[in-house]
Amino acid sequence: MLLQGESDTTDPLGQSQEMYRALRQEGVPVELVTYPRDDHGPLATGMFGRPSTEPWHGFDARQRVVEFIEKGFGSQSAKP
């Protein structure tokens, strides 16, 4: 899963797009999620639940990470 702020100056959007295409070409299950107006630091800050200019981006990213992990590794609660 690639989470990307569209205004990221540390790791520009094009880098995530290149990685996404490369992984898809190799048959790797991958998702690219972009967040408008967000930069590298503020998106990470929001993901950790700290105050951010785009708090819903952090909330959405946290939900997506949990879903991605559950999908990839299955639910641990089903095991004895």
CNS distance restraints for C-alpha pairs under 8 A (distance, minus, plus):
assign (resid   1 and name CA) (resid  30 and name CA) 5.48 0.50 0.50
assign (resid   1 and name CA) (resid  31 and name CA) 4.77 0.50 0.50
assign (resid   1 and name CA) (resid  32 and name CA) 6.06 0.50 0.50
assign (resid   1 and name CA) (resid  33 and name CA) 7.71 0.50 0.50
assign (resid   1 and name CA) (resid  65 and name CA) 7.72 0.50 0.50
assign (resid   1 and name CA) (resid  68 and name CA) 7.34 0.50 0.50
assign (resid   2 and name CA) (resid  16 and name CA) 6.85 0.50 0.50
assign (resid   2 and name CA) (resid  20 and name CA) 7.59 0.50 0.50
assign (resid   2 and name CA) (resid  30 and name CA) 7.53 0.50 0.50
assign (resid   2 and name CA) (resid  31 and name CA) 6.04 0.50 0.50
assign (resid   2 and name CA) (resid  32 and name CA) 4.73 0.50 0.50
assign (resid   2 and name CA) (resid  33 and name CA) 6.16 0.50 0.50
assign (resid   3 and name CA) (resid  32 and name CA) 6.14 0.50 0.50
assign (resid   3 and name CA) (resid  33 and name CA) 5.00 0.50 0.50
assign (resid   3 and name CA) (resid  34 and name CA) 6.04 0.50 0.50
assign (resid   3 and name CA) (resid  35 and name CA) 7.80 0.50 0.50
assign (resid   3 and name CA) (resid  61 and name CA) 7.33 0.50 0.50
assign (resid   4 and name CA) (resid   8 and name CA) 7.39 0.50 0.50
assign (resid   4 and name CA) (resid  13 and name CA) 6.58 0.50 0.50
assign (resid   4 and name CA) (resid  16 and name CA) 7.03 0.50 0.50
assign (resid   4 and name CA) (resid  32 and name CA) 7.46 0.50 0.50
assign (resid   4 and name CA) (resid  33 and name CA) 6.13 0.50 0.50
assign (resid   4 and name CA) (resid  34 and name CA) 4.68 0.50 0.50
assign (resid   4 and name CA) (resid  35 and name CA) 6.15 0.50 0.50
assign (resid   4 and name CA) (resid  40 and name CA) 7.69 0.50 0.50
assign (resid   5 and name CA) (resid  13 and name CA) 7.17 0.50 0.50
assign (resid   5 and name CA) (resid  34 and name CA) 5.59 0.50 0.50
assign (resid   5 and name CA) (resid  35 and name CA) 4.72 0.50 0.50
assign (resid   5 and name CA) (resid  36 and name CA) 6.18 0.50 0.50
assign (resid   5 and name CA) (resid  37 and name CA) 6.82 0.50 0.50
assign (resid   5 and name CA) (resid  38 and name CA) 4.50 0.50 0.50
assign (resid   5 and name CA) (resid  39 and name CA) 5.10 0.50 0.50
assign (resid   5 and name CA) (resid  40 and name CA) 6.22 0.50 0.50
assign (resid   5 and name CA) (resid  43 and name CA) 6.67 0.50 0.50
assign (resid   6 and name CA) (resid  12 and name CA) 7.49 0.50 0.50
assign (resid   6 and name CA) (resid  13 and name CA) 5.80 0.50 0.50
assign (resid   6 and name CA) (resid  34 and name CA) 6.13 0.50 0.50
assign (resid   6 and name CA) (resid  35 and name CA) 5.74 0.50 0.50
assign (resid   6 and name CA) (resid  36 and name CA) 5.12 0.50 0.50
assign (resid   6 and name CA) (resid  37 and name CA) 6.01 0.50 0.50
assign (resid   6 and name CA) (resid  38 and name CA) 5.92 0.50 0.50
assign (resid   6 and name CA) (resid  39 and name CA) 6.84 0.50 0.50
assign (resid   7 and name CA) (resid  12 and name CA) 7.40 0.50 0.50
assign (resid   7 and name CA) (resid  13 and name CA) 7.63 0.50 0.50
assign (resid   7 and name CA) (resid  36 and name CA) 7.02 0.50 0.50
assign (resid   7 and name CA) (resid  37 and name CA) 5.49 0.50 0.50
assign (resid   7 and name CA) (resid  38 and name CA) 5.31 0.50 0.50
assign (resid   7 and name CA) (resid  39 and name CA) 4.87 0.50 0.50
assign (resid   7 and name CA) (resid  40 and name CA) 7.79 0.50 0.50
assign (resid   8 and name CA) (resid  12 and name CA) 5.27 0.50 0.50
assign (resid   8 and name CA) (resid  13 and name CA) 6.79 0.50 0.50
assign (resid   8 and name CA) (resid  38 and name CA) 6.58 0.50 0.50
assign (resid   8 and name CA) (resid  39 and name CA) 4.02 0.50 0.50
assign (resid   8 and name CA) (resid  40 and name CA) 4.97 0.50 0.50
assign (resid   9 and name CA) (resid  39 and name CA) 6.76 0.50 0.50
assign (resid   9 and name CA) (resid  40 and name CA) 7.06 0.50 0.50
assign (resid  10 and name CA) (resid  40 and name CA) 6.34 0.50 0.50
assign (resid  11 and name CA) (resid  15 and name CA) 6.57 0.50 0.50
assign (resid  11 and name CA) (resid  16 and name CA) 7.77 0.50 0.50
assign (resid  11 and name CA) (resid  40 and name CA) 7.27 0.50 0.50
assign (resid  12 and name CA) (resid  16 and name CA) 7.28 0.50 0.50
assign (resid  13 and name CA) (resid  17 and name CA) 6.32 0.50 0.50
assign (resid  14 and name CA) (resid  18 and name CA) 6.12 0.50 0.50
assign (resid  15 and name CA) (resid  19 and name CA) 6.27 0.50 0.50
assign (resid  16 and name CA) (resid  20 and name CA) 6.00 0.50 0.50
assign (resid  16 and name CA) (resid  32 and name CA) 7.59 0.50 0.50
assign (resid  17 and name CA) (resid  21 and name CA) 6.22 0.50 0.50
assign (resid  17 and name CA) (resid  32 and name CA) 7.68 0.50 0.50
assign (resid  18 and name CA) (resid  22 and name CA) 6.17 0.50 0.50
assign (resid  19 and name CA) (resid  23 and name CA) 6.10 0.50 0.50
assign (resid  20 and name CA) (resid  24 and name CA) 6.18 0.50 0.50
assign (resid  20 and name CA) (resid  30 and name CA) 6.80 0.50 0.50
assign (resid  20 and name CA) (resid  31 and name CA) 7.37 0.50 0.50
assign (resid  20 and name CA) (resid  32 and name CA) 6.58 0.50 0.50
assign (resid  21 and name CA) (resid  25 and name CA) 6.14 0.50 0.50
assign (resid  22 and name CA) (resid  26 and name CA) 6.45 0.50 0.50
assign (resid  23 and name CA) (resid  27 and name CA) 6.39 0.50 0.50
assign (resid  23 and name CA) (resid  28 and name CA) 5.23 0.50 0.50
assign (resid  23 and name CA) (resid  29 and name CA) 7.52 0.50 0.50
assign (resid  23 and name CA) (resid  30 and name CA) 6.83 0.50 0.50
assign (resid  24 and name CA) (resid  28 and name CA) 5.47 0.50 0.50
assign (resid  24 and name CA) (resid  29 and name CA) 6.83 0.50 0.50
assign (resid  24 and name CA) (resid  30 and name CA) 6.77 0.50 0.50
assign (resid  35 and name CA) (resid  57 and name CA) 6.68 0.50 0.50
assign (resid  38 and name CA) (resid  42 and name CA) 6.49 0.50 0.50
assign (resid  38 and name CA) (resid  43 and name CA) 5.97 0.50 0.50
assign (resid  38 and name CA) (resid  54 and name CA) 7.27 0.50 0.50
assign (resid  39 and name CA) (resid  43 and name CA) 6.09 0.50 0.50
assign (resid  40 and name CA) (resid  44 and name CA) 6.47 0.50 0.50
assign (resid  41 and name CA) (resid  45 and name CA) 6.04 0.50 0.50
assign (resid  42 and name CA) (resid  46 and name CA) 6.07 0.50 0.50
assign (resid  42 and name CA) (resid  52 and name CA) 5.93 0.50 0.50
assign (resid  42 and name CA) (resid  53 and name CA) 7.16 0.50 0.50
assign (resid  42 and name CA) (resid  54 and name CA) 7.82 0.50 0.50
assign (resid  43 and name CA) (resid  47 and name CA) 6.25 0.50 0.50
assign (resid  43 and name CA) (resid  52 and name CA) 7.64 0.50 0.50
assign (resid  43 and name CA) (resid  54 and name CA) 7.74 0.50 0.50
assign (resid  43 and name CA) (resid  57 and name CA) 6.93 0.50 0.50
assign (resid  43 and name CA) (resid  58 and name CA) 6.17 0.50 0.50
assign (resid  44 and name CA) (resid  48 and name CA) 6.54 0.50 0.50
assign (resid  44 and name CA) (resid  58 and name CA) 7.33 0.50 0.50
assign (resid  45 and name CA) (resid  49 and name CA) 6.67 0.50 0.50
assign (resid  45 and name CA) (resid  50 and name CA) 5.49 0.50 0.50
assign (resid  45 and name CA) (resid  51 and name CA) 7.14 0.50 0.50
assign (resid  45 and name CA) (resid  52 and name CA) 6.50 0.50 0.50
assign (resid  45 and name CA) (resid  58 and name CA) 7.48 0.50 0.50
assign (resid  46 and name CA) (resid  50 and name CA) 5.36 0.50 0.50
assign (resid  46 and name CA) (resid  51 and name CA) 6.37 0.50 0.50
assign (resid  46 and name CA) (resid  52 and name CA) 5.33 0.50 0.50
assign (resid  46 and name CA) (resid  54 and name CA) 7.25 0.50 0.50
assign (resid  46 and name CA) (resid  55 and name CA) 5.71 0.50 0.50
assign (resid  46 and name CA) (resid  56 and name CA) 7.96 0.50 0.50
assign (resid  46 and name CA) (resid  57 and name CA) 6.83 0.50 0.50
assign (resid  46 and name CA) (resid  58 and name CA) 4.04 0.50 0.50
assign (resid  46 and name CA) (resid  59 and name CA) 7.13 0.50 0.50
assign (resid  47 and name CA) (resid  57 and name CA) 7.60 0.50 0.50
assign (resid  47 and name CA) (resid  58 and name CA) 4.02 0.50 0.50
assign (resid  47 and name CA) (resid  59 and name CA) 6.43 0.50 0.50
assign (resid  47 and name CA) (resid  61 and name CA) 6.21 0.50 0.50
assign (resid  47 and name CA) (resid  62 and name CA) 5.80 0.50 0.50
assign (resid  48 and name CA) (resid  58 and name CA) 7.25 0.50 0.50
assign (resid  49 and name CA) (resid  55 and name CA) 7.92 0.50 0.50
assign (resid  49 and name CA) (resid  58 and name CA) 6.78 0.50 0.50
assign (resid  49 and name CA) (resid  59 and name CA) 7.50 0.50 0.50
assign (resid  51 and name CA) (resid  55 and name CA) 6.85 0.50 0.50
assign (resid  54 and name CA) (resid  58 and name CA) 7.19 0.50 0.50
assign (resid  55 and name CA) (resid  59 and name CA) 6.48 0.50 0.50
assign (resid  56 and name CA) (resid  60 and name CA) 5.97 0.50 0.50
assign (resid  57 and name CA) (resid  61 and name CA) 6.04 0.50 0.50
assign (resid  58 and name CA) (resid  62 and name CA) 6.16 0.50 0.50
assign (resid  59 and name CA) (resid  63 and name CA) 6.36 0.50 0.50
assign (resid  60 and name CA) (resid  64 and name CA) 6.18 0.50 0.50
assign (resid  61 and name CA) (resid  65 and name CA) 6.14 0.50 0.50
assign (resid  62 and name CA) (resid  66 and name CA) 6.36 0.50 0.50
assign (resid  63 and name CA) (resid  67 and name CA) 6.26 0.50 0.50
assign (resid  64 and name CA) (resid  68 and name CA) 5.98 0.50 0.50
assign (resid  65 and name CA) (resid  69 and name CA) 6.19 0.50 0.50
assign (resid  66 and name CA) (resid  70 and name CA) 6.13 0.50 0.50
assign (resid  67 and name CA) (resid  71 and name CA) 5.96 0.50 0.50
assign (resid  68 and name CA) (resid  72 and name CA) 6.06 0.50 0.50
assign (resid  69 and name CA) (resid  73 and name CA) 5.80 0.50 0.50
assign (resid  69 and name CA) (resid  74 and name CA) 7.45 0.50 0.50
assign (resid  70 and name CA) (resid  74 and name CA) 4.79 0.50 0.50
assign (resid  70 and name CA) (resid  75 and name CA) 5.71 0.50 0.50
assign (resid  75 and name CA) (resid  79 and name CA) 7.95 0.50 0.50
